[in-house]
Amino acid sequence: MITAAHAILYSNDAATDREVLAEILRGGRSVDAGGGWLILGLPPAEVAVHPTDGAPQHELHLVCDDVEATVADLTARGVVVEGGITDEGWGLRTTIRLPGGGALGLYQPRHPLAAGPA
């Protein structure tokens, strides 16, 4: 039986990215897997598979109830949010830039969610 999912982000500055993710996910559970390898708990999650004509790729998006309020809060806490908020039809979306060069999507969905209460 599957009990959880484990996402891995590769970074050129893993220590700083861990600090920023801990700030973004503040209040969440975390564990030290040994040797300083911090593993951060995530909110309930879901996975979707989208078709592509290009090379397969993977993305991680964080979901929020109010993207404008979340961006204001994250920015006030020193998290870099770039590109503005765009209306994608299925939701309002922006990008969180991690210090190690990676990016996370952040969006306020307009579609039903599989994660969380029904």
C-alpha positions in Angstrom: 0.0 0.0 0.0 1.3 3.5 -0.9 1.4 5.6 2.2 3.0 8.9 1.0 4.8 10.6 -1.9 8.3 12.0 -1.6 9.3 14.8 -4.0 13.0 15.7 -4.5 14.3 19.0 -5.7 17.8 19.2 -7.0 19.6 22.5 -6.2 22.9 24.3 -6.7 22.3 25.7 -3.1 20.5 23.0 -1.2 21.0 24.4 2.3 19.6 27.8 1.4 16.7 26.2 -0.6 15.8 24.1 2.4 15.7 27.2 4.6 13.4 29.0 2.1 11.1 26.0 1.8 10.9 25.7 5.6 9.9 29.4 5.6 7.3 28.9 2.9 5.9 25.8 4.6 6.3 27.2 8.1 4.5 25.3 10.8 4.8 22.1 8.9 6.4 19.0 10.2 10.0 18.3 9.3 12.6 15.7 10.2 16.3 15.4 10.0 17.1 12.2 8.1 20.7 12.4 9.3 23.7 14.5 8.4 21.6 17.6 8.1 19.3 16.2 5.4 16.1 18.0 6.3 12.9 16.5 4.9 9.9 18.9 5.0 6.4 17.7 5.4 4.0 18.9 2.7 0.3 19.8 2.8 -2.1 17.2 1.3 -1.0 16.5 -2.3 -2.3 15.3 -5.6 -0.7 14.3 -8.9 -1.8 15.0 -12.5 -0.4 13.7 -15.8 -0.5 16.1 -18.7 0.2 15.2 -22.3 3.2 16.8 -24.0 4.7 16.8 -27.5 8.1 17.7 -26.1 10.4 15.9 -23.7 8.8 14.6 -20.5 9.3 16.9 -17.5 8.1 17.2 -13.9 6.9 20.3 -12.0 6.0 21.0 -8.4 3.2 23.5 -7.6 2.1 24.7 -4.3 -1.7 25.4 -4.0 -3.2 28.2 -2.0 -6.7 29.7 -1.4 -5.8 33.3 -2.2 -2.7 33.8 -4.4 -2.6 37.6 -4.0 -2.6 37.3 -0.2 -0.1 34.4 -0.3 2.3 36.3 -2.6 2.1 39.4 -0.3 2.9 37.2 2.8 5.7 35.3 1.1 7.3 38.5 -0.3 7.1 40.1 3.2 9.0 37.1 4.6 11.8 37.5 1.9 10.7 34.8 -0.5 11.2 35.8 -4.1 8.0 35.6 -6.2 8.5 36.5 -9.9 6.6 37.0 -13.1 3.4 38.5 -11.6 0.2 36.6 -11.3 -1.3 35.2 -14.5 -4.8 34.0 -15.2 -4.5 30.5 -16.8 -8.2 29.8 -16.9 -7.9 26.8 -14.6 -6.5 29.1 -11.9 -4.3 32.1 -11.0 -0.6 31.3 -11.2 2.8 32.7 -10.3 6.4 31.4 -9.7 8.5 31.2 -6.5 12.2 31.4 -7.3 14.5 29.4 -5.0 18.0 30.6 -4.2 19.5 27.6 -5.8 18.0 28.5 -9.2 15.0 26.2 -9.2 11.4 27.3 -9.4 8.1 26.3 -7.8 4.7 27.1 -9.2 2.1 28.6 -6.9 -1.5 28.8 -7.8 -5.0 29.4 -6.7 -7.1 26.7 -8.5 -10.5 27.2 -10.1 -11.0 23.4 -10.4 -11.9 20.8 -7.9 -9.0 19.4 -5.8 -8.4 15.7 -5.2 -6.4 16.6 -2.0 -8.0 17.6 1.2 -11.5 17.4 2.4 -14.2 16.4 -0.1 
